[in-house]
Amino acid sequence: MSPRSFALVLPVALAGCVTVEAPGPTSPQSAGPVCKAEVVQDRIGQPATAELGAELLRLSGARSLRWGPPDSMWTMDFRPDRLNVRYDRAMRITEISCG
């Protein structure tokens, strides 16, 4: 491979090694948005809808939302900026927590 060809291929090859993260805290100890589930506990029992999910996200200050369908398993990774919302077969919210 000629040096010119190598110079053209190298940036493309290295692009596969780059990890892109959303802006914000890089560790649980970092300052920044943190989930506050206690402020939305009054929404338990309400229908699980996309509109309510957006409201829960906004009110809790969380950066992401994870819905938990009935009888489902979740990964145990902890994210202080994530709001977890579980619901039952009737699509009613049964639990709201952070992590």
N, CA and C atoms as an extended XYZ file, in Angstrom:
297
Properties=species:S:1:pos:R:3:atomname:S:1:resname:S:1:resid:I:1 pbc="F F F"
N         0.847       -1.164        0.000 N   MET     1
C         0.000        0.000        0.000 CA  MET     1
C         0.898        1.234        0.000 C   MET     1
N         0.562        2.174       -0.837 N   SER     2
C         1.367        3.394       -0.927 CA  SER     2
C         1.105        4.287        0.283 C   SER     2
N         2.052        5.142        0.625 N   PRO     3
C         1.863        6.045        1.762 CA  PRO     3
C         0.619        6.924        1.613 C   PRO     3
N         0.287        7.332        0.386 N   ARG     4
C        -0.888        8.172        0.156 CA  ARG     4
C        -2.160        7.363        0.448 C   ARG     4
N        -2.229        6.130       -0.009 N   SER     5
C        -3.395        5.282        0.245 CA  SER     5
C        -3.543        5.007        1.735 C   SER     5
N        -2.411        4.762        2.382 N   PHE     6
C        -2.421        4.502        3.818 CA  PHE     6
C        -2.973        5.712        4.576 C   PHE     6
N        -2.573        6.907        4.160 N   ALA     7
C        -3.035        8.138        4.806 CA  ALA     7
C        -4.535        8.325        4.628 C   ALA     7
N        -5.096        7.827        3.543 N   LEU     8
C        -6.533        7.940        3.309 CA  LEU     8
C        -7.318        6.884        4.085 C   LEU     8
N        -6.752        5.711        4.272 N   VAL     9
C        -7.440        4.601        4.935 CA  VAL     9
C        -7.331        4.698        6.457 C   VAL     9
N        -6.235        5.217        6.978 N   LEU    10
C        -5.995        5.259        8.416 CA  LEU    10
C        -7.116        5.952        9.203 C   LEU    10
N        -7.578        7.159        8.809 N   PRO    11
C        -8.648        7.789        9.595 CA  PRO    11
C        -9.932        6.962        9.632 C   PRO    11
N       -10.261        6.292        8.556 N   VAL    12
C       -11.460        5.450        8.515 CA  VAL    12
C       -11.288        4.256        9.446 C   VAL    12
N       -10.125        3.639        9.441 N   ALA    13
C        -9.865        2.496       10.306 CA  ALA    13
C        -9.902        2.896       11.774 C   ALA    13
N        -9.353        4.049       12.105 N   LEU    14
C        -9.337        4.505       13.492 CA  LEU    14
C       -10.714        4.934       13.982 C   LEU    14
N       -11.594        5.321       13.086 N   ALA    15
C       -12.937        5.751       13.485 CA  ALA    15
C       -13.682        4.626       14.193 C   ALA    15
N       -13.387        3.379       13.862 N   GLY    16
C       -14.023        2.250       14.521 CA  GLY    16
C       -13.582        2.073       15.959 C   GLY    16
N       -12.540        2.760       16.390 N   CYS    17
C       -12.024        2.642       17.749 CA  CYS    17
C       -12.522        3.737       18.676 C   CYS    17
N       -13.329        4.645       18.179 N   VAL    18
C       -13.775        5.788       18.954 CA  VAL    18
C       -15.091        5.471       19.650 C   VAL    18
N       -15.199        5.820       20.922 N   THR    19
C       -16.439        5.689       21.678 CA  THR    19
C       -17.022        7.068       21.874 C   THR    19
N       -18.286        7.236       21.525 N   VAL    20
C       -18.948        8.522       21.679 CA  VAL    20
C       -19.971        8.403       22.785 C   VAL    20
N       -19.901        9.302       23.751 N   GLU    21
C       -20.840        9.301       24.868 CA  GLU    21
C       -21.655       10.563       24.834 C   GLU    21
N       -22.865       10.474       25.374 N   ALA    22
C       -23.693       11.660       25.497 CA  ALA    22
C       -23.037       12.621       26.462 C   ALA    22
N       -23.195       13.916       26.239 N   PRO    23
C       -22.602       14.869       27.173 CA  PRO    23
C       -23.218       14.714       28.552 C   PRO    23
N       -22.423       14.913       29.549 N   GLY    24
C       -22.940       14.802       30.907 CA  GLY    24
C       -21.942       14.128       31.802 C   GLY    24
N       -22.391       13.714       32.982 N   PRO    25
C       -21.479       13.125       33.950 CA  PRO    25
C       -20.872       11.831       33.435 C   PRO    25
N       -19.626       11.602       33.794 N   THR    26
C       -18.949       10.395       33.349 CA  THR    26
C       -18.901        9.329       34.421 C   THR    26
N       -19.264        9.672       35.638 N   SER    27
C       -19.279        8.694       36.709 CA  SER    27
C       -20.328        9.098       37.729 C   SER    27
N       -20.756        8.158       38.581 N   PRO    28
C       -21.752        8.502       39.591 CA  PRO    28
C       -21.301        9.628       40.516 C   PRO    28
N       -20.007        9.834       40.682 N   GLN    29
C       -19.518       10.872       41.561 CA  GLN    29
C       -19.526       12.246       40.885 C   GLN    29
N       -19.678       12.285       39.555 N   SER    30
C       -19.641       13.554       38.836 CA  SER    30
C       -20.864       14.398       39.152 C   SER    30
N       -20.664       15.691       39.129 N   ALA    31
C       -21.798       16.602       39.298 CA  ALA    31
C       -22.615       16.583       38.012 C   ALA    31
N       -23.893       16.783       38.132 N   GLY    32
C       -24.743       16.820       36.949 CA  GLY    32
C       -26.110       16.265       37.259 C   GLY    32
N       -26.893       16.024       36.205 N   PRO    33
C       -28.253       15.547       36.401 CA  PRO    33
C       -28.287       14.212       37.146 C   PRO    33
N       -29.139       14.143       38.130 N   VAL    34
C       -29.332       12.912       38.886 CA  VAL    34
C       -30.831       12.697       39.016 C   VAL    34
N       -31.250       11.473       38.924 N   CYS    35
C       -32.659       11.110       39.013 CA  CYS    35
C       -33.212       11.371       40.416 C   CYS    35
N       -34.413       11.908       40.484 N   LYS    36
C       -35.107       12.138       41.758 CA  LYS    36
C       -36.494       11.500       41.674 C   LYS    36
N       -36.572       10.205       41.933 N   ALA    37
C       -37.826        9.460       41.814 CA  ALA    37
C       -38.854        9.876       42.855 C   ALA    37
N       -38.413       10.407       43.986 N   GLU    38
C       -39.349       10.756       45.055 CA  GLU    38
C       -40.352       11.823       44.628 C   GLU    38
N       -39.998       12.649       43.656 N   VAL    39
C       -40.903       13.726       43.243 CA  VAL    39
C       -42.019       13.257       42.308 C   VAL    39
N       -41.945       12.005       41.838 N   VAL    40
C       -42.972       11.501       40.910 CA  VAL    40
C       -43.713       10.272       41.447 C   VAL    40
N       -43.552        9.978       42.725 N   GLN    41
C       -44.206        8.803       43.301 CA  GLN    41
C       -45.733        8.888       43.242 C   GLN    41
N       -46.273       10.092       43.155 N   ASP    42
C       -47.724       10.236       43.081 CA  ASP    42
C       -48.293        9.780       41.735 C   ASP    42
N       -47.423        9.448       40.778 N   ARG    43
C       -47.881        8.959       39.463 CA  ARG    43
C       -48.094        7.446       39.459 C   ARG    43
N       -47.738        6.756       40.542 N   ILE    44
C       -47.982        5.308       40.631 CA  ILE    44
C       -49.487        5.083       40.573 C   ILE    44
N       -49.896        4.113       39.756 N   GLY    45
C       -51.311        3.818       39.561 CA  GLY    45
C       -51.883        4.440       38.292 C   GLY    45
N       -51.164        5.395       37.716 N   GLN    46
C       -51.623        6.027       36.484 CA  GLN    46
C       -51.267        5.152       35.276 C   GLN    46
N       -51.959        5.352       34.145 N   PRO    47
C       -51.647        4.576       32.934 CA  PRO    47
C       -50.241        4.880       32.416 C   PRO    47
N       -49.533        3.841       32.010 N   ALA    48
C       -48.184        3.988       31.454 CA  ALA    48
C       -48.310        4.405       29.989 C   ALA    48
N       -48.089        5.680       29.716 N   THR    49
C       -48.171        6.214       28.355 CA  THR    49
C       -46.885        6.950       28.016 C   THR    49
N       -46.667        7.164       26.740 N   ALA    50
C       -45.492        7.910       26.303 CA  ALA    50
C       -45.524        9.334       26.858 C   ALA    50
N       -46.705        9.929       26.888 N   GLU    51
C       -46.832       11.292       27.407 CA  GLU    51
C       -46.453       11.347       28.884 C   GLU    51
N       -46.938       10.387       29.666 N   LEU    52
C       -46.601       10.359       31.084 CA  LEU    52
C       -45.110       10.076       31.264 C   LEU    52
N       -44.544        9.216       30.427 N   GLY    53
C       -43.109        8.939       30.492 CA  GLY    53
C       -42.294       10.200       30.293 C   GLY    53
N       -42.677       11.027       29.325 N   ALA    54
C       -41.970       12.284       29.078 CA  ALA    54
C       -42.101       13.216       30.280 C   ALA    54
N       -43.281       13.238       30.895 N   GLU    55
C       -43.493       14.074       32.078 CA  GLU    55
C       -42.646       13.583       33.253 C   GLU    55
N       -42.605       12.270       33.454 N   LEU    56
C       -41.802       11.694       34.541 CA  LEU    56
C       -40.330       12.031       34.357 C   LEU    56
N       -39.870       11.927       33.135 N   LEU    57
C       -38.471       12.235       32.823 CA  LEU    57
C       -38.159       13.693       33.150 C   LEU    57
N       -39.030       14.587       32.735 N   ARG    58
C       -38.830       16.019       32.963 CA  ARG    58
C       -38.865       16.349       34.455 C   ARG    58
N       -39.864       15.837       35.165 N   LEU    59
C       -40.026       16.162       36.579 CA  LEU    59
C       -38.934       15.566       37.461 C   LEU    59
N       -38.477       14.379       37.107 N   SER    60
C       -37.480       13.695       37.939 CA  SER    60
C       -36.067       14.208       37.709 C   SER    60
N       -35.841       14.898       36.600 N   GLY    61
C       -34.506       15.375       36.281 CA  GLY    61
C       -33.611       14.297       35.699 C   GLY    61
N       -34.156       13.109       35.458 N   ALA    62
C       -33.370       12.005       34.906 CA  ALA    62
C       -33.008       12.288       33.453 C   ALA    62
N       -31.959       11.657       33.001 N   ARG    63
C       -31.507       11.821       31.622 CA  ARG    63
C       -32.115       10.761       30.699 C   ARG    63
N       -32.468        9.590       31.261 N   SER    64
C       -33.062        8.531       30.448 CA  SER    64
C       -34.158        7.829       31.228 C   SER    64
N       -35.028        7.144       30.492 N   LEU    65
C       -36.179        6.450       31.062 CA  LEU    65
C       -36.150        5.004       30.608 C   LEU    65
N       -36.372        4.086       31.548 N   ARG    66
C       -36.428        2.657       31.206 CA  ARG    66
C       -37.770        2.124       31.688 C   ARG    66
N       -38.583        1.639       30.731 N   TRP    67
C       -39.869        1.033       31.048 CA  TRP    67
C       -39.653       -0.428       31.410 C   TRP    67
N       -40.374       -0.919       32.402 N   GLY    68
C       -40.283       -2.311       32.829 CA  GLY    68
C       -41.625       -3.010       32.671 C   GLY    68
N       -41.791       -3.756       31.583 N   PRO    69
C       -43.038       -4.486       31.369 CA  PRO    69
C       -43.242       -5.569       32.429 C   PRO    69
N       -44.460       -6.081       32.554 N   PRO    70
C       -44.724       -7.137       33.541 CA  PRO    70
C       -43.857       -8.374       33.284 C   PRO    70
N       -43.424       -9.006       34.358 N   ASP    71
C       -42.649      -10.257       34.302 CA  ASP    71
C       -41.360      -10.143       33.496 C   ASP    71
N       -40.782       -8.955       33.434 N   SER    72
C       -39.537       -8.799       32.679 CA  SER    72
C       -38.353       -8.714       33.630 C   SER    72
N       -37.188       -9.044       33.106 N   MET    73
C       -35.951       -8.934       33.872 CA  MET    73
C       -35.177       -7.732       33.350 C   MET    73
N       -34.415       -7.109       34.246 N   TRP    74
C       -33.587       -5.972       33.888 CA  TRP    74
C       -32.140       -6.268       34.174 C   TRP    74
N       -31.268       -5.574       33.472 N   THR    75
C       -29.855       -5.637       33.815 CA  THR    75
C       -29.685       -4.920       35.149 C   THR    75
N       -28.640       -5.251       35.866 N   MET    76
C       -28.426       -4.676       37.188 CA  MET    76
C       -27.441       -3.509       37.171 C   MET    76
N       -27.118       -3.006       35.991 N   ASP    77
C       -26.214       -1.860       35.944 CA  ASP    77
C       -26.911       -0.646       36.552 C   ASP    77
N       -26.174        0.089       37.367 N   PHE    78
C       -26.740        1.248       38.042 CA  PHE    78
C       -26.347        2.515       37.318 C   PHE    78
N       -27.349        3.314       36.989 N   ARG    79
C       -27.111        4.616       36.370 CA  ARG    79
C       -27.874        5.661       37.175 C   ARG    79
N       -27.191        6.545       37.857 N   PRO    80
C       -27.865        7.515       38.720 CA  PRO    80
C       -28.724        8.513       37.962 C   PRO    80
N       -28.566        8.577       36.641 N   ASP    81
C       -29.354        9.512       35.839 CA  ASP    81
C       -30.500        8.833       35.088 C   ASP    81
N       -30.840        7.582       35.477 N   ARG    82
C       -31.893        6.850       34.775 CA  ARG    82
C       -33.103        6.643       35.680 C   ARG    82
N       -34.296        6.869       35.135 N   LEU    83
C       -35.551        6.624       35.837 CA  LEU    83
C       -36.120        5.296       35.344 C   LEU    83
N       -36.428        4.399       36.279 N   ASN    84
C       -37.019        3.093       35.960 CA  ASN    84
C       -38.500        3.135       36.313 C   ASN    84
N       -39.335        2.736       35.374 N   VAL    85
C       -40.783        2.733       35.599 CA  VAL    85
C       -41.324        1.358       35.234 C   VAL    85
N       -41.838        0.657       36.223 N   ARG    86
C       -42.458       -0.659       36.001 CA  ARG    86
C       -43.964       -0.496       35.918 C   ARG    86
N       -44.587       -1.352       35.109 N   TYR    87
C       -46.045       -1.330       34.974 CA  TYR    87
C       -46.578       -2.750       34.913 C   TYR    87
N       -47.884       -2.895       35.174 N   ASP    88
C       -48.505       -4.217       35.203 CA  ASP    88
C       -49.200       -4.538       33.879 C   ASP    88
N       -49.893       -5.664       33.834 N   ARG    89
C       -50.576       -6.097       32.602 CA  ARG    89
C       -51.688       -5.138       32.180 C   ARG    89
N       -52.219       -4.388       33.117 N   ALA    90
C       -53.260       -3.402       32.806 CA  ALA    90
C       -52.652       -2.064       32.369 C   ALA    90
N       -51.331       -2.040       32.194 N   MET    91
C       -50.605       -0.840       31.789 CA  MET    91
C       -50.693        0.275       32.829 C   MET    91
N       -50.730       -0.107       34.107 N   ARG    92
C       -50.729        0.853       35.203 CA  ARG    92
C       -49.366        0.830       35.860 C   ARG    92
N       -48.835        1.987       36.170 N   ILE    93
C       -47.516        2.089       36.793 CA  ILE    93
C       -47.578        1.507       38.198 C   ILE    93
N       -46.627        0.613       38.486 N   THR    94
C       -46.573       -0.052       39.800 CA  THR    94
C       -45.361        0.361       40.625 C   THR    94
N       -44.319        0.876       39.982 N   GLU    95
C       -43.096        1.234       40.701 CA  GLU    95
C       -42.309        2.258       39.912 C   GLU    95
N       -41.747        3.219       40.613 N   ILE    96
C       -40.873        4.226       40.004 CA  ILE    96
C       -39.637        4.330       40.882 C   ILE    96
N       -38.470        4.128       40.253 N   SER    97
C       -37.218        4.183       40.998 CA  SER    97
C       -36.108        4.726       40.102 C   SER    97
N       -34.987        4.998       40.702 N   CYS    98
C       -33.827        5.456       39.938 CA  CYS    98
C       -32.803        4.326       39.844 C   CYS    98
N       -31.949        4.442       38.883 N   GLY    99
C       -30.883        3.472       38.735 CA  GLY    99
C       -30.856        2.926       37.383 C   GLY    99
